[in-house]
Amino acid sequence: MGVIDLIARRAASILRVRPCGLCSDFDGTLSRIVPSANQARIEPSIRDVLESLTGQIDVIAIITGRSIDDVRRRVGLDGLVYIGNHGLERWEHGVYQVDPDALDWVPRIQKIAEELASRFSSPAVEVELKALSLSVHFRRTDDPAAVEQQLLGALEPLAKQHRLRLTRGRMVIELRPPIDRNKGTALADLIERRGLRAVVFLGDDRTDVDAMQMLASLRAAGRIEAMSIGVRSDEAPSELVEVADALVDGVEGVAALLEHLRRLL
Ligand SMILES: O=P(O)(O)OC[C@H]1O[C@H](O[C@H]2O[C@H](CO)[C@@H](O)[C@H](O)[C@H]2O)[C@H](O)[C@@H](O)[C@@H]1O
């Protein structure tokens, strides 16, 4: 029996406890990492599996740093729950909800995005405005490590000046409102709202560690059955590898795992 098969069997046993949820990050987990944010697309075989699991699993949720509009367009499945901007907004049963405190930050974030776009006019630095937050990408630069330092030099004072949170991900720096929301709190809310007793979560990056830690603490408190599956890559942060209950290799590993899961459930 292969590793993927063992992980799938464990995940399937958790998802037999009802009500259950299968929750996942998007970029680097369901979608391969590509040079530009706008080129990302869900892996077609993963989309098929998620579509066929809808109805068999009580809640399938995508919890992402992207905006809801963006990720819904890229996934294109209406039966899912979408949680965007690292937990500041959600779309569930066709209803969109946003953290009202986050709305106050929209004009300021837009202004900062415009400022950054003119300051870093190289086409290799991409400023992605997501209404409630913004991302500055440097994957396409010739020397990402050096550009990251330059960007941090500019973004750290800006974050301080505007009281924004600065977070880092895979060749990206993000500015977010100073609101105590992250993928962990978003997942805890979802568990509470939908009365979930079992959750499997998949993710590849630092912001996913919040969700994995939240699951670990709810499991330790005896509240839920849970399993965190990390996606291994050259860019995987060490905290993800430490906190995940199991690891699969890249988006291909996720696709293989979900296909196994479909057969087992
Ligand atoms: O929480 P996630 O769903 O993983 O979103 C995190 C960020 O992902 C996107 O950026 C990442 O993917 C890009 C496309 O593959 C890649 O070019 C970039 O280097 C990655 O950081 C997205 O653009 C961001 O808005 C998300 O916050």
The ligand as an SDF file (V2000), in Angstrom:
LIG
                    3D

 27 28  0  0  0  0  0  0  0  0999 V2000
   -4.3200   31.0890    0.3000 O   0  0  0  0  0  0  0  0  0  0  0  0
   -3.9890   30.7280   -1.1050 P   0  0  0  0  0  0  0  0  0  0  0  0
   -5.1450   30.2140   -1.8770 O   0  0  0  0  0  0  0  0  0  0  0  0
   -2.7810   29.8360   -1.2210 O   0  0  0  0  0  0  0  0  0  0  0  0
   -3.5470   32.1190   -1.7570 O   0  0  0  0  0  0  0  0  0  0  0  0
   -2.2920   32.6990   -1.3950 C   0  0  0  0  0  0  0  0  0  0  0  0
   -1.8880   33.6780   -2.4620 C   0  0  0  0  0  0  0  0  0  0  0  0
   -1.8850   32.9340   -3.6870 O   0  0  0  0  0  0  0  0  0  0  0  0
   -1.6660   33.6200   -4.9090 C   0  0  0  0  0  0  0  0  0  0  0  0
   -0.2930   33.8440   -5.0630 O   0  0  0  0  0  0  0  0  0  0  0  0
    0.4440   32.6230   -5.1710 C   0  0  0  0  0  0  0  0  0  0  0  0
    0.0790   31.9700   -6.4010 O   0  0  0  0  0  0  0  0  0  0  0  0
    0.4800   32.6370   -7.6120 C   0  0  0  0  0  0  0  0  0  0  0  0
   -0.0650   31.8360   -8.7960 C   0  0  0  0  0  0  0  0  0  0  0  0
    0.4400   30.5300   -8.7960 O   0  0  0  0  0  0  0  0  0  0  0  0
    1.9990   32.7690   -7.6360 C   0  0  0  0  0  0  0  0  0  0  0  0
    2.4220   33.4410   -8.8240 O   0  0  0  0  0  0  0  0  0  0  0  0
    2.4750   33.5300   -6.3910 C   0  0  0  0  0  0  0  0  0  0  0  0
    3.8880   33.5500   -6.3420 O   0  0  0  0  0  0  0  0  0  0  0  0
    1.9390   32.8590   -5.1200 C   0  0  0  0  0  0  0  0  0  0  0  0
    2.2450   33.6210   -3.9580 O   0  0  0  0  0  0  0  0  0  0  0  0
   -2.5370   34.8500   -5.0040 C   0  0  0  0  0  0  0  0  0  0  0  0
   -2.1710   35.6150   -6.1150 O   0  0  0  0  0  0  0  0  0  0  0  0
   -2.5580   35.6850   -3.7380 C   0  0  0  0  0  0  0  0  0  0  0  0
   -3.5590   36.6810   -3.8410 O   0  0  0  0  0  0  0  0  0  0  0  0
   -2.9200   34.7870   -2.5640 C   0  0  0  0  0  0  0  0  0  0  0  0
   -2.9460   35.5230   -1.3460 O   0  0  0  0  0  0  0  0  0  0  0  0
  1  2  2  0
  2  3  1  0
  2  4  1  0
  2  5  1  0
  5  6  1  0
  6  7  1  0
  7  8  1  0
  7 26  1  0
  8  9  1  0
  9 10  1  0
  9 22  1  0
 10 11  1  0
 11 12  1  0
 11 20  1  0
 12 13  1  0
 13 14  1  0
 13 16  1  0
 14 15  1  0
 16 17  1  0
 16 18  1  0
 18 19  1  0
 18 20  1  0
 20 21  1  0
 22 23  1  0
 22 24  1  0
 24 25  1  0
 24 26  1  0
 26 27  1  0
M  END
$$$$
